[in-house]
């Protein structure tokens, strides 16, 4: 009779029925007989994790208008050290501004010609470092649109600045002069428009950042917190978790995993892969013929803090030799999974080969949080089928 493959789940699994259903679906997809090994009730207390997660900072209420009428809110800390090279930014703004002036001179009603780009650019160079958001962006589209908007605002102001009596209501200069006649009026116009654009950019960036922050908090934060919680509990109660897994194997056959004559086959997700490697390399190991891990951290943990058992520390040069009690090892990782690590550069199998690191192609339908998505991916099922082929 072929012994089943034992499937060990990872972190934050508190639903034994759901886990059993996932294993059965994986069994159907692979054609490999499987036994679920549930240990989630020994994991961290995670009912109240959200109490320790930072809440999204509320955004300041928008002003009635975008005029420079009061003190600005402080910049977020993550932007304080992100000042870019002025010349690189202004080059993009200048190119768009010149193009807009050259293309849209028809906006002028009196045919007096468009403002000289050099005059606008001189003003822009002086005022740009005072902006809070635009001077910290490297987005070419935003910089180009800023240049276009500045050009159009100067052109439009030139056309519309005179009231019906011929007075320059915006600049206070003499009628008929290209920029209202008063020195510095072009600079004032550029300053006002640039600050308006800066405030609009700041409001947009703040809104997007707030939404991203909220998404990270609500979608990724609890998952990461539960991962850390279960890791901490496992580090303290490793023996209890190992005993649970050994007990489940004994139900099938107490001889399984006790020696090289009856090794087990294991599939493990996330922290379950760390558990499987720990057990297979312990001083009294669970003899494991074939192991498939996915979204797992065994190599990462061993590099950071040697796991003990039969494993020497990683010295940074040669891979760590694995004992004979761990045979073939396939390690799957998804490119967007932040909790997945490769194993082949850290470990070397007993026969001199390397663990097989096999990337799982990203599927757009699973979104950004991919750590829990392996179970129903066809590539994972195919890799398990291939790895588990052979005598059981």
Phi, psi and omega per residue, in radians:
X1 nan 2.435 3.113
X2 -1.407 2.200 3.108
X3 -1.231 2.548 -3.132
X4 -1.272 2.833 2.988
X5 -1.540 2.267 -3.137
X6 -1.590 2.263 -3.059
X7 -1.914 2.118 -3.110
X8 -1.929 2.179 -3.118
X9 -1.408 3.038 -3.134
X10 -1.829 -2.531 -3.014
X11 -1.329 2.814 2.955
X12 1.033 0.515 3.097
X13 -1.800 1.920 -3.121
X14 -2.114 0.338 -3.078
X15 -2.212 1.551 -3.101
X16 -1.076 -0.624 3.136
X17 -1.194 -0.734 3.098
X18 -1.115 -0.678 3.115
X19 -1.146 -0.749 3.114
X20 -1.057 -0.725 3.115
X21 -1.115 -0.690 3.124
X22 -1.127 -0.670 3.131
X23 -1.181 -0.704 3.133
X24 -1.126 -0.666 3.103
X25 -1.159 -0.680 3.100
X26 -1.172 -0.648 3.082
X27 -1.066 -0.750 3.130
X28 -1.150 -0.633 -3.109
X29 -1.282 -0.499 -3.074
X30 -1.730 -0.433 -3.014
X31 1.293 0.257 -3.139
X32 -1.846 2.216 3.107
X33 -1.111 2.360 -3.030
X34 -2.348 2.637 3.060
X35 -2.212 2.136 3.098
X36 -1.276 2.445 3.076
X37 -2.096 1.814 -3.042
X38 -1.720 2.269 3.082
X39 -2.331 0.146 -3.011
X40 -1.041 -0.464 3.140
X41 -1.217 -0.230 3.086
X42 -1.609 -0.026 -3.086
X43 -1.383 -2.931 -3.047
X44 -1.221 2.659 2.970
X45 -1.285 1.927 -3.004
X46 -2.019 0.196 -3.120
X47 -1.170 -0.490 -2.994
X48 -2.016 0.374 -3.090
X49 -1.075 -0.591 -3.079
X50 -1.119 -0.350 3.110
X51 -1.159 -0.389 -3.114
X52 -1.738 -0.025 -3.126
X53 -1.589 2.339 3.090
X54 -1.066 2.504 3.079
X55 -1.546 2.774 3.098
X56 -1.153 2.276 3.083
X57 -1.190 2.327 -3.123
X58 -1.254 2.410 -3.126
X59 -1.325 2.563 3.111
X60 -1.129 2.573 3.119
X61 -1.117 2.426 -3.131
X62 -1.162 2.571 3.094
X63 -1.273 2.876 3.132
X64 -1.130 -0.558 3.073
X65 -2.560 -3.082 -3.068
X66 -1.785 0.280 3.121
X67 -1.291 2.729 -3.115
X68 -1.405 1.365 -2.993
X69 -1.868 -0.055 -3.098
X70 -2.881 3.123 -3.134
X71 -1.143 2.532 3.133
X72 -1.529 2.607 3.088
X73 -1.169 2.656 -3.131
X74 -1.135 2.607 3.096
X75 -1.199 2.588 3.006
X76 -1.046 2.561 -3.079
X77 -1.040 -0.586 -3.054
X78 -1.229 -0.155 3.117
X79 -1.807 -0.125 -2.992
X80 -1.120 -0.535 -3.096
X81 -1.864 0.420 -3.017
X82 -1.955 0.439 3.098
X83 -1.109 2.204 -3.113
X84 -1.638 3.000 3.119
X85 -1.184 2.209 -3.083
X86 -1.036 -0.763 -3.077
X87 -1.083 -0.664 -3.136
X88 -1.146 -0.723 3.139
X89 -1.189 -0.847 -3.066
X90 -1.156 -0.482 3.097
X91 -1.090 -0.718 3.116
X92 -1.211 -0.728 3.120
X93 -1.117 -0.757 -3.106
X94 -1.087 -0.784 -3.113
X95 -1.027 -0.774 -3.134
X96 -1.218 -0.666 -3.136
X97 -1.125 -0.815 3.120
X98 -1.065 -0.742 3.137
X99 -1.093 -0.705 -3.122
X100 -1.195 -0.735 3.114
X101 -1.101 -0.728 -3.128
X102 -1.165 -0.594 -3.045
X103 -1.477 -0.559 -2.944
X104 -1.987 0.477 3.098
X105 -1.116 -0.282 3.092
X106 -1.124 -0.213 3.099
X107 -1.178 -0.415 -3.135
X108 -1.288 2.339 -3.064
X109 -1.519 -0.536 -2.975
X110 -1.736 0.055 3.068
X111 1.234 0.278 -3.089
X112 -1.345 -0.098 3.122
X113 1.708 2.739 -3.116
X114 -1.401 2.773 3.079
X115 -1.040 2.525 3.123
X116 -1.156 2.193 -3.118
X117 -0.986 -0.611 -3.110
X118 -1.058 -0.659 3.136
X119 -1.146 -0.750 3.126
X120 -1.135 -0.728 -3.097
X121 -1.176 -0.621 3.068
X122 -1.065 -0.772 3.103
X123 -1.127 -0.735 -3.107
X124 -1.081 -0.748 -3.125
X125 -1.078 -0.586 3.130
X126 -1.314 -0.649 -3.031
X127 -1.545 -0.435 -3.035
X128 -0.989 -0.791 -3.123
X129 -1.079 -0.309 3.141
X130 -1.442 -0.221 3.095
X131 -1.238 2.667 -3.038
X132 -1.762 -0.526 -3.074
X133 -1.926 -0.794 -3.095
X134 -1.103 -0.637 -3.123
X135 -1.263 -0.065 -3.133
X136 -2.055 0.281 3.134
X137 -1.869 2.540 3.009
X138 -2.033 0.338 -3.121
X139 -1.435 1.939 -3.106
X140 -1.028 -0.635 -3.122
X141 -1.139 -0.758 -3.136
X142 -1.149 -0.728 3.135
X143 -1.155 -0.707 3.118
X144 -1.139 -0.758 3.121
X145 -1.123 -0.575 3.072
X146 -1.103 -0.777 3.104
X147 -1.069 -0.758 3.133
X148 -1.124 -0.743 -3.114
X149 -1.148 -0.674 3.095
X150 -1.111 -0.767 3.139
X151 -1.071 -0.799 -3.091
X152 -1.201 -0.620 3.141
X153 -1.170 -0.657 3.099
X154 -1.179 -0.756 3.111
X155 -1.096 -0.830 -3.103
X156 -1.135 -0.673 3.131
X157 -1.157 -0.674 3.091
X158 -1.032 -0.683 -3.103
X159 -1.311 -0.752 -2.941
X160 -1.703 0.087 -2.988
X161 -1.336 -0.295 -3.086
X162 -1.670 2.323 3.094
X163 -1.473 -3.037 -3.056
X164 -1.167 -0.298 3.139
X165 -1.643 0.057 3.101
X166 1.490 0.214 -3.139
X167 -1.712 2.509 3.133
X168 -1.441 1.606 -3.044
X169 -1.177 -0.517 -3.110
X170 -1.466 -0.580 -3.004
X171 -1.944 -0.338 3.117
X172 1.314 0.328 -3.124
X173 -1.690 -2.994 -3.133
X174 -1.447 2.438 3.098
X175 -1.013 2.523 3.049
X176 1.620 -0.309 3.104
X177 -1.402 2.556 -3.012
X178 -1.014 -0.616 -3.083
X179 -2.188 0.484 3.083
X180 1.550 -0.090 2.978
X181 1.556 -0.578 -3.036
X182 -1.462 2.364 3.108
X183 -1.038 2.470 3.077
X184 1.449 -0.062 -3.095
X185 -1.204 -0.595 3.066
X186 -1.122 -0.744 3.118
X187 -1.080 -0.711 3.104
X188 -1.075 -0.724 3.136
X189 -1.118 -0.806 3.123
X190 -1.074 -0.737 -3.130
X191 -1.064 -0.813 -3.115
X192 -1.091 -0.813 -3.110
X193 -1.154 -0.686 -3.120
X194 -1.153 -0.687 3.121
X195 -1.210 -0.632 3.066
X196 -1.090 -0.815 3.128
X197 -1.107 -0.648 3.133
X198 -1.113 -0.711 3.125
X199 -1.178 -0.695 3.098
X200 -1.089 -0.804 3.121
X201 -1.061 -0.743 3.133
X202 -1.081 -0.734 3.123
X203 -1.114 -0.737 3.139
X204 -1.152 -0.800 3.137
X205 -1.095 -0.731 3.133
X206 -1.098 -0.675 3.132
X207 -1.166 -0.788 3.132
X208 -1.118 -0.791 -3.134
X209 -1.067 -0.668 3.120
X210 -1.130 -0.711 3.134
X211 -1.175 -0.742 3.108
X212 -1.096 -0.756 3.136
X213 -1.050 -0.775 3.136
X214 -1.108 -0.703 3.119
X215 -1.103 -0.760 3.131
X216 -1.093 -0.738 -3.122
X217 -1.131 -0.861 -2.997
X218 -1.398 -0.578 -3.073
X219 -1.668 -0.793 -3.053
X220 -1.664 -0.547 -3.078
X221 -1.008 -0.954 3.138
X222 -1.062 -0.673 3.124
X223 -1.109 -0.754 3.110
X224 -1.157 -0.710 3.142
X225 -1.119 -0.715 3.111
X226 -1.175 -0.626 3.059
X227 -1.044 -0.867 -3.132
X228 -1.113 -0.674 3.141
X229 -1.091 -0.801 3.140
X230 -1.195 -0.607 3.083
X231 -1.075 -0.790 3.140
X232 -1.086 -0.756 3.139
X233 -1.151 -0.723 3.133
X234 -1.098 -0.702 3.136
X235 -1.064 -0.595 -3.116
X236 -1.503 -0.519 -3.020
X237 -2.169 0.729 -3.095
X238 -1.041 -0.755 -3.085
X239 -1.071 -0.670 -3.133
X240 -1.164 -0.703 3.127
X241 -1.170 -0.753 3.112
X242 -1.082 -0.700 3.137
X243 -1.105 -0.674 3.113
X244 -1.082 -0.767 -3.122
X245 -1.179 -0.761 3.106
X246 -1.058 -0.677 3.132
X247 -1.105 -0.725 -3.122
X248 -1.174 -0.647 3.096
X249 -1.164 -0.683 -3.124
X250 -1.103 -0.503 3.106
X251 -1.083 -0.639 3.114
X252 -1.330 -0.863 3.136
X253 -2.935 2.015 -3.113
X254 -1.139 -0.225 3.115
X255 -1.473 -0.271 -3.083
X256 -1.150 2.330 3.073
X257 1.360 0.031 -3.077
X258 -1.463 -0.271 -3.121
X259 -2.948 3.099 -3.077
X260 -1.168 -0.281 -3.137
X261 -1.384 -0.428 -3.124
X262 -2.336 1.070 3.136
X263 -1.267 2.775 3.108
X264 -1.721 2.864 2.956
X265 -2.013 2.380 -3.000
X266 -2.333 2.413 2.933
X267 -2.050 2.304 -3.037
X268 -2.520 2.439 -3.141
X269 -1.890 2.422 2.954
X270 0.984 -2.200 3.129
X271 -1.094 -0.410 3.054
X272 -1.033 -0.575 3.080
X273 -1.192 -0.652 3.063
X274 -1.102 -0.762 3.127
X275 -1.065 -0.779 -3.113
X276 -1.098 -0.743 3.121
X277 -1.184 -0.724 3.094
X278 -1.006 -0.783 -3.098
X279 -1.219 -0.639 -3.114
X280 -1.289 -0.323 -3.099
X281 -1.998 0.186 3.128
X282 -1.221 2.926 3.102
X283 -1.099 -0.590 2.984
X284 -1.996 1.476 -2.889
X285 -1.374 2.768 2.870
X286 -1.529 1.827 -3.085
X287 -1.106 2.099 -3.014
X288 -2.140 2.004 -3.110
X289 -1.325 -0.802 -3.092
X290 -2.397 2.312 -3.125
X291 -2.273 2.309 2.975
X292 -2.120 2.113 3.059
X293 -1.990 2.594 3.050
X294 -2.495 2.378 -3.075
X295 1.061 0.737 -2.962
X296 -1.987 2.939 -2.949
X297 -2.271 0.341 -3.047
X298 -1.006 -0.797 -3.124
X299 -1.155 -0.742 3.139
X300 -1.050 -0.822 -3.137
X301 -1.102 -0.709 -3.085
X302 -1.216 -0.615 3.085
X303 -1.151 -0.706 -3.113
X304 -1.311 -0.717 -3.052
X305 -2.646 1.785 -3.048
X306 -0.841 2.395 -2.986
X307 -1.373 -0.288 -3.135
X308 1.487 -2.687 -3.070
X309 1.124 -2.297 3.136
X310 -1.594 0.129 -3.059
X311 -1.695 2.094 2.990
X312 -1.283 2.797 3.096
X313 -1.097 2.715 3.060
X314 -1.424 2.211 -3.073
X315 -1.716 -0.007 3.083
X316 1.629 -0.169 -3.117
X317 -1.978 -1.170 -3.113
X318 -1.701 2.546 3.074
X319 -1.095 2.697 3.123
X320 -1.338 2.208 3.121
X321 -1.267 2.285 3.082
X322 -1.557 2.597 3.136
X323 -1.284 2.923 -3.137
X324 -1.068 -0.379 -3.086
X325 -1.266 -0.117 3.031
X326 -2.084 1.942 -3.075
X327 -1.532 -2.146 -3.103
X328 -1.204 2.370 -3.105
X329 -2.360 2.089 3.016
X330 -1.908 2.205 -3.084
X331 -2.061 2.017 -3.098
X332 -1.742 2.473 3.098
X333 -2.509 2.495 3.141
X334 -1.778 2.341 -2.982
X335 -1.001 -0.556 -3.104
X336 -1.677 0.085 -3.140
X337 -1.470 1.942 -3.107
X338 -1.279 -0.166 -3.096
X339 -1.874 0.263 3.133
X340 -1.905 2.423 -3.100
X341 -2.378 2.725 3.103
X342 -1.526 2.791 -3.047
X343 -2.089 -0.378 -2.938
X344 -1.206 -0.437 3.133
X345 -1.475 -0.247 -3.098
X346 -1.775 -0.596 -3.032
X347 -2.076 2.669 3.015
X348 -2.267 2.286 -3.128
X349 -1.194 2.828 -3.096
X350 -1.057 -0.578 -3.115
X351 -1.460 0.085 3.116
X352 1.663 -0.201 3.100
X353 -1.406 -3.069 -3.131
X354 -2.041 2.628 2.931
X355 -0.981 2.542 -3.121
X356 -1.557 1.895 3.030
X357 -1.521 2.109 -3.031
X358 -2.252 1.968 3.127
X359 -1.228 2.525 3.068
X360 -1.804 2.095 -3.113
X361 -0.994 2.447 3.137
X362 -1.275 2.342 3.061
X363 -1.839 2.150 -3.056
X364 -1.016 -0.521 -3.060
X365 -1.166 -0.317 -3.075
X366 -1.570 -0.072 3.059
X367 1.322 -2.701 -3.033
X368 -1.616 -0.559 -3.138
X369 -1.521 1.645 -2.977
X370 -1.745 -0.046 -3.012
X371 -1.118 -0.505 -3.101
X372 -1.780 0.151 -2.987
X373 -1.665 -0.043 -3.031
X374 -1.140 -0.575 -2.910
X375 -0.980 -0.646 -3.077
X376 -1.936 0.349 3.096
X377 -1.493 2.244 -3.131
X378 -1.007 -0.591 -3.133
X379 -1.160 -0.570 3.097
X380 -1.205 -0.804 3.114
X381 -1.042 -0.725 -3.137
X382 -1.134 -0.693 -3.140
X383 -1.171 -0.664 3.106
X384 -1.151 -0.793 3.119
X385 -0.994 -0.776 -3.128
X386 -1.180 -0.771 -3.067
X387 -1.217 -0.567 -3.082
X388 -1.530 -0.016 3.116
X389 -1.139 2.430 -3.137
X390 2.186 -3.115 -3.097
X391 -1.110 2.481 3.132
X392 -1.818 nan nan
